């Protein structure tokens, strides 16, 4: 959990945003995802709807919609600064594929 919190906060800061995610809030976020799995709706926003046919007071009491969406946007498990450049690997794979196709 610590790793997810650290990496999510880092990822947000890399995108010039302030997430300030805590372990308790992350647990609440995962709990909401589990509850949402029991009662599937066509859109995430409907769980916070003012329409009583869709709204879930239990979900609304845990976290506001904007906060949920912000955590969802910046949830991250890996430090991107330590990742190899994907463009290089994609181009290398394409080059090998093209070379194999042209040789046949």
N, C-alpha and C positions, 0 to 999 in steps of 0.2 A: 504494500500500500504506500509505503514511503517513497518508493521509486516512482510510482505513478503520480503522486502529488508533486514530487520534485520535477519530473519531466514535463508535466502539464503546465506548471508555473513557468518553467524555462521556455517552453514552446510559446506560451502566451507572450512572454517578454520579448521573444524573438520577433513577434508580430506586433510589437509596440502596444500591447494590451496588458492590463493588470488583472490577474485571475485570483490570486491569494487563496488558492484552494487548500483546505485542511483535510486531514484524514477523516475526521467526523463527517465533514461535508461530502467527501468522496463515498463514504459508506452509505450516506443518505441517498446520494445519486444512484448508486448501484441498487439500493433497495427500491427506489422508484422504478428503475428498469424492470426489476423482478415483478413488482405489482402491475406494471403496464403489460407484462406478458400474460397475466391472468385475465385481463380485460382489454383486449386489443381494439383500438380505434383507428380509423383511417388516417388520422393526423395526430402528431404529438401535441399540437396546440389545443386539441379538443379536450384533453384532460384538465385544462385550465379554463375551459369555456364557461361563459355565463349561462349557456343553455343547459338546464338541469338534466336533459336527456343524455348529455355526454360528460358533463363535469364530474370530477372526482374530488370531493372535499378532502379525502385522506391524502391525496397527492398535493393538492393546493396548500395544505397545512404544513407540509414538509419543506417546500421550496417554491419560490416564485418562478414563473415560466422563463423570464429573462435570464435568471441565474442558471436554470437547468440548461437552457440553450447555449449559454456561454461556456459552461463546463463541457457540454457535448462538443462544442466547436474546438476547444483547446485540449481535450483529453488526449494524452500522448504517453507512449510507453518507452520511447527511445530518444536518445540525444542525437538530433540530426547533425550536429557538428562532428560526430564521430562516424558518420555513415560515409561509405565511398560514394563518389560521384556517379549517380545512376546514368547520366547521359552517356558517359564513356562506355558503360557496360551495355547499354541498349544499342549504341552505334556499333560496338564490337560484335554483338550478336547478329545485328542486321547485316554487317559486312560478311560474316561467316556464312549466314544463310544465303545471301546473294551470290557469294562465290560458289557455294555448293550447287545452287540452282543453275548458274551459268555453265558450270563444268559438266552438267549432265545433258 
